[in-house]
Amino acid sequence: MQKPKYFLRYRAIIQKLRTSKEATFKEIKDYLKRQSELSDFDLNISKRTFDRDKNEILSLFNVLIEYDHSRKVYYIEDDENEVNDRMLEAVDMFNSLNIAESNAPYIIFEKRKPQGTEHFYGLLHAIKNHFLIKYTYKKFWDDESSERTVEPYALKESRYRWYVIAKDRKDNKIKTFGLDRIHDLEVQKQKFTYPKDYNPNDIFKYSFGILTEPDKDPREVVLSFEPFQGKYIKSFPFHESQRVIADNENEVRIKLKVHITKDFIMEVLSFGNEVKVISPKSLINQISNTLSASLENYK
């Protein structure tokens, strides 16, 4: 039995219970039978195999499948976990990549360079155990590479890229380094003292992207989108603080609380004439000045 078969079956079981909220073993078995017909794998199982699968699912994805003896149904009670969702997302991608060669005409992957995820294990080990790390780093705007020795504090994702938040020993400043630009990573034997007053989640709570302004108060921002674009904004929020305050045939208006950094301004600008800044006035001026400067390029 090939490994992809296991993962595909685990994923199907979780999907069934998430979709229907609860199911008998027969309903789960029937669902796996239908999924077998849609895939290249035989996902049919016995009750004994299902019992083993429940343990594997708990071990791999931290998803507990429980059983109600009175109603004879299985269910997942507490399933609100971002890490679990991302792990299952990775399984979906793994299965897609596994069959990509035989389905090449039907799967179109975005052409891009690797994101540096090969450094994940070493970085997490260093962060958890407070080891210094050393690597070669090349900025986008610099032709020369430089050696860095840093104190790694956390890993952060932003717009499909991963970054390590670390204090650079060169100038003792906390910076973000893109994993895709890190080479020759070495975890050092020397340890550092993790600052007790540093909490990455608090630091980036109001950030958009990787830039933040911890010494400044976040601003309340109100944006108005064209109705069609608003559907995208509702399904893929700007920020975790986003709230929809108007949703009608004329607009989708949202309110969020963020630090107004360069990457936030660039994101607003990317929507062109489909977005209008309602407040604050300072952001209106920044967007207006940037658009005016852009128009000058075409005169």
ABEGO torsion letter per residue (X at the ends): XBAAAAAAAAAAAAAAAAAAGBBBAAAAAAAAAAAAAABABBABBBAAAAAAAAAAAAAAAGBBBBBBAAAGBBBBABABBAAAAAAAAAAAAAAAAAAAAAAAAABBBBBBBBAGAAAAAAAAAAAAAGBBBBBBBBBAABABBBBBBBBBABBBBBGGBBBBBBBBAAAGBBBBBBAAABBGBBBBABBBBBBAABBAAAAAAABBEABBBAABBBBBBBBBBBAAAAAAAAABBABAABBBABBBAABBBBBBBBBBBAAAAAAAAAAEAABBBAOBAAAAAAAAAAAAAAAAAAX
